[in-house]
């Protein structure tokens, strides 16, 4: 049987619901965290190697570029943690409806915005 329905391959014209966007961002933040482990392990190794290494790590953290990189990693941690908690709530049956999914997505974004500002204030 031949399917003659039109196929839309232009992803920019598709309107994703907010819950889908937050789910995609959760996956992206997880991939970002995976790739940032190397940077974090380098800083941990440097700071634990000796007193001079610790001072060198502190010097590196004085750089605005490094602070911005650490802030981006913190953003990924915050988002992944908050969205992960929502997924745990879904596992126990909370927020499984369409309305619950939209409310959960809104709460994720609001809590993430608060955490992002708080993390930036703490870092700088």
N, C-alpha and C positions, 0 to 999 in steps of 0.2 A: 504494500500500500504506500503510495507516494504522498508525502506531506507537502502541501502547497502553501502552508501558512508562511507569512513573511518572517524573516529572521533579522533581528536587530543586533548587529555586531558592534555598534558604536557604544562603548561602555559609558561615555560621557553623557549620553542622553537618558540613561537609566536612573530613576529616582529610588535610591536605597532608603529604607526606613532607618530611623535613628538607632534602633537595636542592631541592625546589620552593620552599620558604620562602627558602633562601639565594639562589636565582635571582631571586625576586621582589624581595628586598631589594637585590640587585645593581642591578636596574633602577631602583628607587626612589632608591638612592644616586646613580646617574647623573643622574637628573632633578634631585635636590637640588644636585649639583655644577654643573649647567647654570645653575640659578637663583642660585647663590652667586657666580658669576663676576663679576657686577656689584659686589658688596660687596668682593671681593678686588681688583678693578681700581680701585675708589675708594681703598682703602687704599694701593695701589701708587702711584697718581697723587698722592695727598696726600703720601706720604713722599718722592717724587722731585721734587716741585715746588720745594722750597726747604728751608733748614734749619728755618725756622719751621714749615713743613708737616710735616717729619719729627717735630719735637717735638710738634706737635698730634696726629699719628698715635700717638705713644708715650703721650700723655695719654689718648687714647681707649682705648688698650689697657689702661690701668690700671683701667678700669671693669669690674666683675664681669659685667655684662650683655654687654659686648662680648667679654670673655674666654669667656663661655659660648657666644656665637654662633660665635666662631672655633673653639672646641673641637668644636662640632657640625659645622662644616665639615670640620675635621680628621677627625672620625669618618667622614664620608662619603668622604673621600679614602682613608683607611685601608681601609675596607670595600671600596670599589670597586677599589682596587689589589689587595687580597688575592684577592677573588673573580675579578677579571680574570686573575690569574695561574693560577687554577684552570681558567678557560676556555681559556687558552693550553695548559695541560697536556692538556685534553680534545682540543684540535685536533691534538695529536701522538699521540693514542691512549692516554693515561694516564688511568685512572679512568673508563672508559666503562661499566663494569659497574654493576649496581645496588648492590653492596657498595662499589665504588669511589666511587660518587656519594655514598653516605652517609658514608663515611670522609672524602671531600673536604669535604663540608658541615660535618662536625664540626671538621676542621682549620681551615676558614675561621673558624668561630665562636670557636675557641680563640685563634687568632692575632689575631683582631679584638679580643677581650677584652684580650689582653696589650698590643696597640697602643693601645687606648683608655685604659688605665691609664697607660701610658708617656706618651702625648700629654697627658693631664691633669696628670701630675706635671711635665712639661716646661713646660707653659703656666702653671701656677700655681707 
